Amino acid sequence: MRAVRYWSTSHSRGMERLYHIVEWVMVKLDPLWRAIGYERLDKPVAAVEKAIKGFLFDCQMCGQCALSSTGMSCPMNCPKTLRNGPCGGVRSNGHCEVKADMRCVWVEAARGARQMRSHKLIETVQLPVDSTLKGRSSWLRAARMRVTQEQNGEVSGVL
């Protein structure tokens, strides 16, 4: 699983493009999501999301995806679940102090972020994880937030 996760980080620019396409589709389908009901869709969409993001990023389904801000490296894969940068124990070879055979999630995040158009997002402070969202779809949550922002004139409809 780590090999695919490292591949995704190495190809973060393409993954960023894919992320924007998925977001665009999810936002465009908002009228359908509203008709069916976001709450009713959460479990089936979360299952699809888990399958895709689980394979590509070893996603832990925290419900508050930060992949686009962390170089396509899921911070929840950190044994300490640090969401805002590495701990003080990163080994000199870039590996984790807890799992010596694993490269530090944040070393990978920095490497991935350098390739992305939105590379400055890695500087964004991530809020603590809201455990009530664990296992829920971050795709639906992000689409709903994006539609609300567009309706309030906070962002343009162009991604």
Beta strands, then each sheet from edge to edge (+ up, - down):
end
